[in-house]
Amino acid sequence: MQYTVDEVMKYIEEEDAKFIRLAFPDAFGAQKNIAVMPGILKNAFEEGIPVNARQIAGFEDCPYAALYLRPDASTLSVLPWRPDSGRVLRMLCMLYTPDGEIYRSDTRGILKAAEAEAKKAGISFRFGNETEFYLFLKDEEGKPTRIPFDEAAYMDIAPADRCENIRREICLTIERMGLTPERSHHESGPGQNEIDFHHGKPLKAADQMTTFKMVVRTVADRYGLAADFSPMPLPGKPGNGYHINLYALDADGNDAARMAAAGILEKIRDITIFLNPTDASYARLGSSSAPDRVNWSEEGKSELLYIDDFQGRIRAELRSPDATSNPYLVYALLIRAGLYGIRNKLTLSEEMNEKGLFLPGSRKEAAACAKKSAFVKELIPEEIIKVYAGT
């Protein structure tokens, strides 16, 4: 919901809010923030709050000494774990240059531009998140160990599933922040969990993913545990995936998801470095049920893209990304690749299960694919390509 500045200020007064966290993602999607007092919030909306641009990961070569945070009022939410008296609110922000333009490497801005391009083309995209994470014990000094919180298996129940109450609190906390978790369960690994969200507009879905990771880590810490979203936390155990459900409709309400999926398959090797940005990402691909080939099917096994046709509504589930990625960049690239497929009326080839190209087998190979890709160079600023793929 979009609020006016006056509505935000009234809400702050009614809720006895004393601090407002202005949050934004760095180039890698990690949430950063600065806390301001209510008295200067109007100035934040009108002129922005300056931050040291070159201290932000991925923005070290920014041509501006300062960038300016301007809050997005539609993202206003209460941080439920803070005290009711003197409440703390949070709003996500865009990064602006001193000239008043959205900074070209602001990944939230990159996604917003991709959304606008899709709207111009008459295509409505929706994304849903399915994210896995481990819960580990902490040692006496409060540092994370690699000891899982339980030894339960896929969809086990209590008492084997000791994570049940934590997942419940995560879901309730997220709900209080205005988001809608859909399903949760224990995953295959010891101490591993999954929480899924209903699909939403791209920017909202990316904001949701950012909020979700913050809530999971906060709630886990309150239980004396450490949450781990990394691709392969435990050798020989299932990795953590970040499955993305994509829906696409044209202006007439016709399903365009198959053409979008065909475009994603064609461009997937070019964009893999942004979906799987760490060395550990490539240890996960090809292990357990994680894909390592450029293929698709309707079987729902270990293919890269699973196409589900339920009552005439197509859902394309991309299964290669992991949660070390920046959701704003990921969704922006998936929109652009999807539009490429739709505009060129691409069709999915004959169903591929065993055959097909391989995904990049290492971060080095994925970086090389991105650096030589005209598609990536056209859509992603050079500074972002540099921090992900090198010079």
C-alpha positions as a Markdown table, in Angstrom:
| # | Residue | x | y | z |
|---|---|---|---|---|
| 1 | Met | 0.0 | 0.0 | 0.0 |
| 2 | Gln | 1.3 | 3.5 | -0.9 |
| 3 | Tyr | 1.2 | 6.0 | 1.9 |
| 4 | Thr | 1.6 | 9.7 | 1.8 |
| 5 | Val | 4.2 | 11.4 | 3.9 |
| 6 | Asp | 1.5 | 12.9 | 6.1 |
| 7 | Glu | 0.1 | 9.4 | 6.7 |
| 8 | Val | 3.5 | 8.0 | 7.6 |
| 9 | Met | 4.1 | 10.8 | 10.0 |
| 10 | Lys | 0.6 | 10.3 | 11.6 |
| 11 | Tyr | 1.3 | 6.5 | 11.9 |
| 12 | Ile | 4.7 | 7.2 | 13.6 |
| 13 | Glu | 2.9 | 9.5 | 16.2 |
| 14 | Glu | 0.1 | 6.9 | 16.8 |
| 15 | Glu | 2.6 | 4.0 | 17.2 |
| 16 | Asp | 4.9 | 6.0 | 19.5 |
| 17 | Ala | 7.8 | 5.2 | 17.1 |
| 18 | Lys | 11.1 | 6.7 | 18.1 |
| 19 | Phe | 13.4 | 5.3 | 15.5 |
| 20 | Ile | 13.0 | 4.7 | 11.7 |
| 21 | Arg | 15.4 | 2.4 | 10.0 |
| 22 | Leu | 16.0 | 3.4 | 6.4 |
| 23 | Ala | 17.2 | 0.2 | 4.8 |
| 24 | Phe | 18.7 | -0.6 | 1.4 |
| 25 | Pro | 20.6 | -3.5 | -0.3 |
| 26 | Asp | 24.2 | -3.3 | -1.2 |
| 27 | Ala | 25.4 | -4.7 | -4.5 |
| 28 | Phe | 25.2 | -8.2 | -3.2 |
| 29 | Gly | 21.7 | -7.9 | -1.7 |
| 30 | Ala | 22.9 | -7.6 | 2.0 |
| 31 | Gln | 20.5 | -5.3 | 3.9 |
| 32 | Lys | 22.1 | -2.2 | 5.3 |
| 33 | Asn | 20.4 | 0.6 | 7.2 |
| 34 | Ile | 20.7 | 3.9 | 9.0 |
| 35 | Ala | 18.4 | 4.9 | 11.9 |
| 36 | Val | 16.8 | 8.3 | 11.9 |
| 37 | Met | 14.6 | 10.1 | 14.4 |
| 38 | Pro | 11.0 | 11.1 | 13.4 |
| 39 | Gly | 11.9 | 14.8 | 13.2 |
| 40 | Ile | 14.0 | 14.5 | 10.1 |
| 41 | Leu | 11.9 | 11.9 | 8.2 |
| 42 | Lys | 10.2 | 14.5 | 6.0 |
| 43 | Asn | 13.6 | 15.6 | 5.0 |
| 44 | Ala | 14.4 | 12.0 | 4.1 |
| 45 | Phe | 11.4 | 11.9 | 1.8 |
| 46 | Glu | 12.1 | 15.3 | 0.2 |
| 47 | Glu | 15.9 | 15.4 | -0.1 |
| 48 | Gly | 17.3 | 12.1 | 1.1 |
| 49 | Ile | 19.6 | 11.1 | 3.9 |
| 50 | Pro | 23.3 | 11.0 | 2.8 |
| 51 | Val | 25.4 | 7.9 | 3.2 |
| 52 | Asn | 29.1 | 7.3 | 2.4 |
| 53 | Ala | 28.7 | 5.6 | -1.0 |
| 54 | Arg | 32.2 | 4.1 | -1.1 |
| 55 | Gln | 31.8 | 2.3 | 2.1 |
| 56 | Ile | 29.0 | 0.2 | 0.7 |
| 57 | Ala | 30.0 | -3.2 | -0.6 |
| 58 | Gly | 30.1 | -3.2 | -4.4 |
| 59 | Phe | 29.9 | 0.6 | -4.6 |
| 60 | Glu | 33.6 | 1.3 | -3.9 |
| 61 | Asp | 34.2 | 2.9 | -7.3 |
| 62 | Cys | 31.1 | 5.1 | -7.0 |
| 63 | Pro | 31.8 | 8.5 | -8.7 |
| 64 | Tyr | 29.9 | 10.2 | -5.9 |
| 65 | Ala | 31.2 | 10.6 | -2.3 |
| 66 | Ala | 27.6 | 10.4 | -1.0 |
| 67 | Leu | 24.4 | 8.8 | -2.1 |
| 68 | Tyr | 21.0 | 9.8 | -0.7 |
| 69 | Leu | 18.5 | 7.4 | 0.8 |
| 70 | Arg | 14.8 | 8.2 | 0.0 |
| 71 | Pro | 12.3 | 5.9 | 1.7 |
| 72 | Asp | 9.6 | 3.9 | -0.2 |
| 73 | Ala | 6.6 | 4.6 | 2.0 |
| 74 | Ser | 4.8 | 1.4 | 0.7 |
| 75 | Thr | 7.4 | -0.7 | 2.5 |
| 76 | Leu | 6.6 | 0.8 | 6.0 |
| 77 | Ser | 6.5 | -1.9 | 8.7 |
| 78 | Val | 7.0 | -2.3 | 12.4 |
| 79 | Leu | 9.9 | -4.4 | 13.7 |
| 80 | Pro | 7.9 | -6.7 | 16.0 |
| 81 | Trp | 10.8 | -7.8 | 18.1 |
| 82 | Arg | 11.5 | -4.3 | 19.3 |
| 83 | Pro | 9.7 | -2.8 | 22.4 |
| 84 | Asp | 6.1 | -1.5 | 22.0 |
| 85 | Ser | 7.1 | 1.7 | 23.7 |
| 86 | Gly | 9.4 | 3.7 | 21.5 |
| 87 | Arg | 8.8 | 1.4 | 18.6 |
| 88 | Val | 11.2 | 0.9 | 15.7 |
| 89 | Leu | 9.9 | 1.1 | 12.1 |
| 90 | Arg | 11.6 | 0.2 | 8.9 |
| 91 | Met | 11.3 | 1.4 | 5.3 |
| 92 | Leu | 13.2 | 0.2 | 2.3 |
| 93 | Cys | 14.9 | 2.9 | 0.2 |
| 94 | Met | 16.2 | 3.8 | -3.2 |
| 95 | Leu | 19.7 | 5.3 | -3.6 |
| 96 | Tyr | 19.8 | 8.7 | -5.4 |
| 97 | Thr | 22.7 | 10.7 | -6.8 |
| 98 | Pro | 23.3 | 14.3 | -5.7 |
| 99 | Asp | 21.5 | 15.2 | -9.0 |
| 100 | Gly | 18.3 | 13.5 | -7.9 |
| 101 | Glu | 18.6 | 10.5 | -10.2 |
| 102 | Ile | 18.3 | 6.9 | -9.0 |
| 103 | Tyr | 21.9 | 5.6 | -8.8 |
| 104 | Arg | 22.5 | 3.3 | -11.7 |
| 105 | Ser | 24.0 | 0.5 | -9.6 |
| 106 | Asp | 21.1 | 0.6 | -7.0 |
| 107 | Thr | 19.9 | -3.0 | -7.5 |
| 108 | Arg | 16.4 | -2.1 | -6.2 |
| 109 | Gly | 16.3 | 0.6 | -8.9 |
| 110 | Ile | 17.5 | -2.0 | -11.5 |
| 111 | Leu | 14.6 | -4.2 | -10.7 |
| 112 | Lys | 12.1 | -1.3 | -10.8 |
| 113 | Ala | 13.4 | -0.4 | -14.3 |
| 114 | Ala | 12.8 | -4.0 | -15.4 |
| 115 | Glu | 9.3 | -3.9 | -14.0 |
| 116 | Ala | 8.6 | -0.8 | -15.9 |
| 117 | Glu | 9.9 | -2.4 | -19.1 |
| 118 | Ala | 7.6 | -5.4 | -18.6 |
| 119 | Lys | 4.7 | -3.1 | -18.0 |
| 120 | Lys | 5.5 | -1.2 | -21.2 |
| 121 | Ala | 5.5 | -4.5 | -23.0 |
| 122 | Gly | 2.1 | -5.4 | -21.5 |
| 123 | Ile | 3.5 | -8.4 | -19.5 |
| 124 | Ser | 2.7 | -9.0 | -15.9 |
| 125 | Phe | 5.3 | -11.0 | -14.0 |
| 126 | Arg | 4.8 | -12.5 | -10.5 |
| 127 | Phe | 7.5 | -14.3 | -8.4 |
| 128 | Gly | 7.2 | -16.6 | -5.4 |
| 129 | Asn | 10.0 | -17.7 | -3.1 |
| 130 | Glu | 10.9 | -21.1 | -1.7 |
| 131 | Thr | 13.9 | -20.7 | 0.5 |
| 132 | Glu | 15.9 | -23.2 | 2.6 |
| 133 | Phe | 18.1 | -22.6 | 5.6 |
| 134 | Tyr | 19.8 | -24.5 | 8.3 |
| 135 | Leu | 19.7 | -23.8 | 12.1 |
| 136 | Phe | 22.9 | -24.4 | 14.0 |
| 137 | Leu | 23.8 | -24.3 | 17.7 |
| 138 | Lys | 26.1 | -21.7 | 19.0 |
| 139 | Asp | 29.1 | -22.3 | 21.3 |
| 140 | Glu | 29.6 | -20.8 | 24.7 |
| 141 | Glu | 30.9 | -17.6 | 23.2 |
| 142 | Gly | 27.8 | -17.2 | 21.0 |
| 143 | Lys | 29.6 | -18.1 | 17.8 |
| 144 | Pro | 27.9 | -20.4 | 15.3 |
| 145 | Thr | 29.0 | -24.0 | 15.2 |
| 146 | Arg | 28.2 | -26.6 | 12.5 |
| 147 | Ile | 26.1 | -28.7 | 15.0 |
| 148 | Pro | 22.5 | -28.9 | 13.6 |
| 149 | Phe | 19.7 | -28.0 | 16.0 |
| 150 | Asp | 18.1 | -31.4 | 15.3 |
| 151 | Glu | 18.5 | -34.6 | 13.3 |
| 152 | Ala | 15.1 | -34.6 | 11.7 |
| 153 | Ala | 14.4 | -35.4 | 8.0 |
| 154 | Tyr | 12.0 | -34.3 | 5.3 |
| 155 | Met | 8.7 | -33.1 | 6.7 |
| 156 | Asp | 9.2 | -34.8 | 10.0 |
| 157 | Ile | 7.1 | -33.7 | 13.0 |
| 158 | Ala | 7.9 | -33.0 | 16.6 |
| 159 | Pro | 9.6 | -34.2 | 18.7 |
| 160 | Ala | 12.1 | -35.2 | 16.0 |
| 161 | Asp | 11.5 | -31.8 | 14.4 |
| 162 | Arg | 12.8 | -29.4 | 17.0 |
| 163 | Cys | 12.6 | -26.4 | 14.6 |
| 164 | Glu | 8.8 | -26.4 | 14.5 |
| 165 | Asn | 8.2 | -23.6 | 17.0 |
| 166 | Ile | 11.0 | -21.5 | 15.4 |
| 167 | Arg | 9.4 | -21.7 | 12.0 |
| 168 | Arg | 6.0 | -20.8 | 13.6 |
| 169 | Glu | 7.5 | -17.7 | 15.2 |
| 170 | Ile | 9.2 | -16.7 | 11.9 |
| 171 | Cys | 5.9 | -17.0 | 10.0 |
| 172 | Leu | 4.0 | -15.1 | 12.7 |
| 173 | Thr | 6.6 | -12.3 | 12.8 |
| 174 | Ile | 6.7 | -12.0 | 9.0 |
| 175 | Glu | 2.9 | -11.8 | 9.0 |
| 176 | Arg | 2.9 | -9.0 | 11.5 |
| 177 | Met | 5.2 | -7.1 | 9.1 |
| 178 | Gly | 2.5 | -7.3 | 6.4 |
| 179 | Leu | 3.9 | -10.3 | 4.4 |
| 180 | Thr | 2.2 | -13.6 | 3.7 |
| 181 | Pro | 4.1 | -16.9 | 4.3 |
| 182 | Glu | 2.3 | -19.8 | 2.6 |
| 183 | Arg | 3.9 | -23.1 | 3.8 |
| 184 | Ser | 6.7 | -24.2 | 6.1 |
| 185 | His | 8.2 | -27.6 | 6.9 |
| 186 | His | 11.4 | -29.4 | 7.9 |
| 187 | Glu | 13.7 | -30.1 | 5.0 |
| 188 | Ser | 15.9 | -33.1 | 4.2 |
| 189 | Gly | 19.0 | -32.0 | 6.0 |
| 190 | Pro | 19.5 | -32.1 | 9.8 |
| 191 | Gly | 18.3 | -28.7 | 11.2 |
| 192 | Gln | 17.2 | -27.7 | 7.7 |
| 193 | Asn | 14.0 | -25.8 | 7.1 |
| 194 | Glu | 12.0 | -24.4 | 4.2 |
| 195 | Ile | 9.4 | -21.5 | 4.2 |
| 196 | Asp | 7.6 | -20.6 | 1.1 |
| 197 | Phe | 5.7 | -17.4 | 0.0 |
| 198 | His | 2.8 | -16.8 | -2.2 |
| 199 | His | 3.7 | -15.1 | -5.5 |
| 200 | Gly | 3.7 | -11.3 | -5.8 |
| 201 | Lys | 4.9 | -8.4 | -8.0 |
| 202 | Pro | 8.6 | -8.5 | -8.6 |
| 203 | Leu | 9.7 | -5.6 | -6.4 |
| 204 | Lys | 7.4 | -6.7 | -3.5 |
| 205 | Ala | 8.7 | -10.3 | -3.9 |
| 206 | Ala | 12.4 | -9.1 | -3.7 |
| 207 | Asp | 11.6 | -6.9 | -0.7 |
| 208 | Gln | 9.9 | -9.9 | 0.9 |
| 209 | Met | 13.0 | -12.1 | 0.4 |
| 210 | Thr | 15.1 | -9.4 | 2.0 |
| 211 | Thr | 12.8 | -9.1 | 5.0 |
| 212 | Phe | 12.5 | -12.8 | 5.3 |
| 213 | Lys | 16.2 | -13.4 | 5.7 |
| 214 | Met | 16.4 | -10.6 | 8.3 |
| 215 | Val | 13.5 | -12.1 | 10.3 |
| 216 | Val | 14.9 | -15.7 | 10.1 |
| 217 | Arg | 18.3 | -14.6 | 11.5 |
| 218 | Thr | 16.7 | -12.4 | 14.2 |
| 219 | Val | 14.3 | -15.1 | 15.4 |
| 220 | Ala | 17.1 | -17.8 | 15.3 |
| 221 | Asp | 19.3 | -15.5 | 17.4 |
| 222 | Arg | 16.6 | -15.0 | 20.0 |
| 223 | Tyr | 16.5 | -18.8 | 20.4 |
| 224 | Gly | 20.3 | -18.9 | 20.8 |
| 225 | Leu | 20.8 | -20.4 | 17.3 |
| 226 | Ala | 22.4 | -19.3 | 14.0 |
| 227 | Ala | 20.6 | -19.4 | 10.7 |
| 228 | Asp | 22.6 | -20.3 | 7.6 |
| 229 | Phe | 21.4 | -19.7 | 4.1 |
| 230 | Ser | 24.7 | -20.6 | 2.4 |
| 231 | Pro | 24.6 | -23.1 | -0.5 |
| 232 | Met | 26.4 | -26.0 | 1.2 |
| 233 | Pro | 26.7 | -25.5 | 5.0 |
| 234 | Leu | 27.4 | -29.2 | 5.7 |
| 235 | Pro | 29.6 | -31.5 | 3.5 |
| 236 | Gly | 27.6 | -34.5 | 2.3 |
| 237 | Lys | 24.3 | -33.1 | 3.3 |
| 238 | Pro | 21.6 | -31.3 | 1.1 |
| 239 | Gly | 22.4 | -27.8 | 0.2 |
| 240 | Asn | 20.2 | -24.7 | 0.6 |
| 241 | Gly | 18.2 | -23.8 | -2.5 |
| 242 | Tyr | 16.3 | -20.7 | -3.4 |
| 243 | His | 13.6 | -21.9 | -5.8 |
| 244 | Ile | 11.8 | -19.2 | -7.7 |
| 245 | Asn | 8.3 | -19.6 | -9.1 |
| 246 | Leu | 7.6 | -17.4 | -12.1 |
| 247 | Tyr | 4.2 | -16.5 | -13.6 |
| 248 | Ala | 3.7 | -14.3 | -16.7 |
| 249 | Leu | 0.5 | -13.0 | -18.3 |
| 250 | Asp | 0.1 | -10.8 | -21.3 |
| 251 | Ala | -2.2 | -7.8 | -21.5 |
| 252 | Asp | -5.1 | -10.0 | -22.7 |
| 253 | Gly | -4.6 | -12.4 | -19.8 |
| 254 | Asn | -3.0 | -15.1 | -21.9 |
| 255 | Asp | -0.3 | -17.2 | -20.2 |
| 256 | Ala | 3.2 | -16.3 | -21.4 |
| 257 | Ala | 5.1 | -18.3 | -18.9 |
| 258 | Arg | 6.3 | -20.9 | -21.4 |
| 259 | Met | 7.8 | -18.3 | -23.7 |
| 260 | Ala | 9.4 | -16.6 | -20.7 |
| 261 | Ala | 10.8 | -19.9 | -19.5 |
| 262 | Ala | 12.3 | -20.5 | -23.0 |
| 263 | Gly | 14.0 | -17.1 | -22.8 |
| 264 | Ile | 15.4 | -17.9 | -19.4 |
| 265 | Leu | 16.8 | -21.2 | -20.6 |
| 266 | Glu | 18.5 | -19.5 | -23.5 |
| 267 | Lys | 20.1 | -16.8 | -21.3 |
| 268 | Ile | 20.7 | -18.9 | -18.1 |
| 269 | Arg | 24.4 | -19.5 | -18.6 |
| 270 | Asp | 25.0 | -15.7 | -19.1 |
| 271 | Ile | 23.3 | -14.8 | -15.9 |
| 272 | Thr | 24.3 | -17.7 | -13.6 |
| 273 | Ile | 27.0 | -15.6 | -11.8 |
| 274 | Phe | 24.2 | -13.4 | -10.4 |
| 275 | Leu | 22.1 | -16.4 | -9.4 |
| 276 | Asn | 25.0 | -18.3 | -7.9 |
| 277 | Pro | 27.6 | -15.7 | -6.8 |
| 278 | Thr | 29.9 | -17.7 | -4.5 |
| 279 | Asp | 32.4 | -20.6 | -4.9 |
| 280 | Ala | 30.2 | -22.7 | -2.7 |
| 281 | Ser | 27.3 | -22.1 | -5.0 |
| 282 | Tyr | 28.9 | -24.5 | -7.5 |
| 283 | Ala | 29.5 | -27.2 | -5.0 |
| 284 | Arg | 25.7 | -27.4 | -4.5 |
| 285 | Leu | 24.8 | -27.6 | -8.3 |
| 286 | Gly | 24.7 | -31.2 | -9.3 |
| 287 | Ser | 24.4 | -32.5 | -5.8 |
| 288 | Ser | 21.3 | -34.0 | -4.2 |
| 289 | Ser | 18.4 | -32.7 | -6.3 |
| 290 | Ala | 20.1 | -29.4 | -7.3 |
| 291 | Pro | 20.4 | -29.1 | -11.1 |
| 292 | Asp | 23.6 | -28.8 | -13.1 |
| 293 | Arg | 22.1 | -28.9 | -16.7 |
| 294 | Val | 20.2 | -26.4 | -18.8 |
| 295 | Asn | 17.1 | -28.5 | -19.1 |
| 296 | Trp | 13.4 | -28.6 | -18.2 |
| 297 | Ser | 10.6 | -31.1 | -17.7 |
| 298 | Glu | 7.2 | -31.5 | -16.2 |
| 299 | Glu | 8.4 | -34.3 | -13.8 |
| 300 | Gly | 9.6 | -32.2 | -10.9 |
| 301 | Lys | 12.9 | -34.1 | -10.2 |
| 302 | Ser | 16.3 | -32.5 | -10.7 |
| 303 | Glu | 15.7 | -30.4 | -13.8 |
| 304 | Leu | 16.7 | -26.7 | -14.0 |
| 305 | Leu | 13.2 | -25.6 | -14.9 |
| 306 | Tyr | 10.1 | -27.4 | -13.7 |
| 307 | Ile | 7.0 | -26.5 | -15.7 |
| 308 | Asp | 3.7 | -27.1 | -13.8 |
| 309 | Asp | 0.4 | -26.7 | -15.6 |
| 310 | Phe | -2.3 | -26.6 | -12.9 |
| 311 | Gln | -5.8 | -25.9 | -14.1 |
| 312 | Gly | -4.5 | -24.0 | -17.1 |
| 313 | Arg | -2.1 | -21.8 | -15.1 |
| 314 | Ile | 1.6 | -22.2 | -15.9 |
| 315 | Arg | 4.1 | -22.0 | -13.2 |
| 316 | Ala | 7.8 | -22.1 | -14.1 |
| 317 | Glu | 10.0 | -23.1 | -11.1 |
| 318 | Leu | 13.7 | -22.2 | -11.5 |
| 319 | Arg | 15.7 | -24.4 | -9.2 |
| 320 | Ser | 19.4 | -23.3 | -9.6 |
| 321 | Pro | 19.6 | -20.0 | -7.6 |
| 322 | Asp | 20.7 | -19.9 | -4.0 |
| 323 | Ala | 20.1 | -17.3 | -1.3 |
| 324 | Thr | 23.6 | -15.8 | -1.4 |
| 325 | Ser | 22.2 | -14.0 | -4.5 |
| 326 | Asn | 20.7 | -10.5 | -4.6 |
| 327 | Pro | 17.0 | -11.0 | -5.3 |
| 328 | Tyr | 16.7 | -7.6 | -6.9 |
| 329 | Leu | 19.3 | -8.5 | -9.5 |
| 330 | Val | 17.9 | -12.0 | -9.9 |
| 331 | Tyr | 14.3 | -10.9 | -10.6 |
| 332 | Ala | 15.5 | -8.1 | -12.9 |
| 333 | Leu | 17.4 | -10.6 | -15.0 |
| 334 | Leu | 14.6 | -13.1 | -15.1 |
| 335 | Ile | 12.2 | -10.4 | -16.2 |
| 336 | Arg | 14.6 | -9.3 | -19.0 |
| 337 | Ala | 15.3 | -12.9 | -20.1 |
| 338 | Gly | 11.5 | -13.7 | -19.9 |
| 339 | Leu | 10.7 | -10.6 | -22.1 |
| 340 | Tyr | 13.4 | -11.8 | -24.6 |
| 341 | Gly | 11.6 | -15.1 | -24.9 |
| 342 | Ile | 8.1 | -13.5 | -25.2 |
| 343 | Arg | 9.2 | -10.9 | -27.7 |
| 344 | Asn | 10.8 | -13.5 | -29.9 |
| 345 | Lys | 8.0 | -16.0 | -29.3 |
| 346 | Leu | 10.4 | -18.7 | -28.2 |
| 347 | Thr | 9.1 | -22.1 | -27.5 |
| 348 | Leu | 10.4 | -24.7 | -25.1 |
| 349 | Ser | 12.3 | -27.5 | -27.0 |
| 350 | Glu | 11.2 | -31.1 | -26.7 |
| 351 | Glu | 11.2 | -32.0 | -23.0 |
| 352 | Met | 14.8 | -32.3 | -21.7 |
| 353 | Asn | 15.6 | -34.5 | -18.8 |
| 354 | Glu | 19.0 | -36.1 | -19.4 |
| 355 | Lys | 20.3 | -34.1 | -22.3 |
| 356 | Gly | 21.2 | -30.4 | -22.6 |
| 357 | Leu | 24.0 | -28.0 | -21.9 |
| 358 | Phe | 25.6 | -27.9 | -18.5 |
| 359 | Leu | 25.3 | -24.9 | -16.2 |
| 360 | Pro | 28.7 | -23.3 | -15.5 |
| 361 | Gly | 30.6 | -25.6 | -13.2 |
| 362 | Ser | 32.5 | -23.0 | -11.3 |
| 363 | Arg | 32.3 | -19.3 | -10.3 |
| 364 | Lys | 35.2 | -18.7 | -12.7 |
| 365 | Glu | 33.3 | -20.2 | -15.7 |
| 366 | Ala | 30.1 | -18.4 | -14.7 |
| 367 | Ala | 32.0 | -15.1 | -14.5 |
| 368 | Ala | 33.5 | -15.7 | -18.0 |
| 369 | Cys | 30.0 | -16.3 | -19.4 |
| 370 | Ala | 28.7 | -13.0 | -18.0 |
| 371 | Lys | 31.7 | -10.9 | -19.1 |
| 372 | Lys | 31.3 | -12.0 | -22.8 |
| 373 | Ser | 27.4 | -11.7 | -22.7 |
| 374 | Ala | 26.0 | -8.8 | -24.8 |
| 375 | Phe | 22.7 | -9.5 | -23.0 |
| 376 | Val | 24.2 | -8.9 | -19.5 |
| 377 | Lys | 26.2 | -5.8 | -20.7 |
| 378 | Glu | 23.1 | -4.2 | -22.0 |
| 379 | Leu | 21.2 | -4.6 | -18.8 |
| 380 | Ile | 23.6 | -4.5 | -15.9 |
| 381 | Pro | 25.9 | -1.6 | -15.1 |
| 382 | Glu | 29.6 | -2.1 | -15.7 |
| 383 | Glu | 30.3 | -1.5 | -12.0 |
| 384 | Ile | 28.0 | -4.4 | -10.9 |
| 385 | Ile | 29.4 | -6.8 | -13.5 |
| 386 | Lys | 32.9 | -5.9 | -12.3 |
| 387 | Val | 32.2 | -6.7 | -8.6 |
| 388 | Tyr | 30.5 | -10.0 | -9.5 |
| 389 | Ala | 32.6 | -11.2 | -12.4 |
| 390 | Gly | 35.9 | -9.2 | -12.2 |
| 391 | Thr | 37.5 | -7.1 | -14.8 |
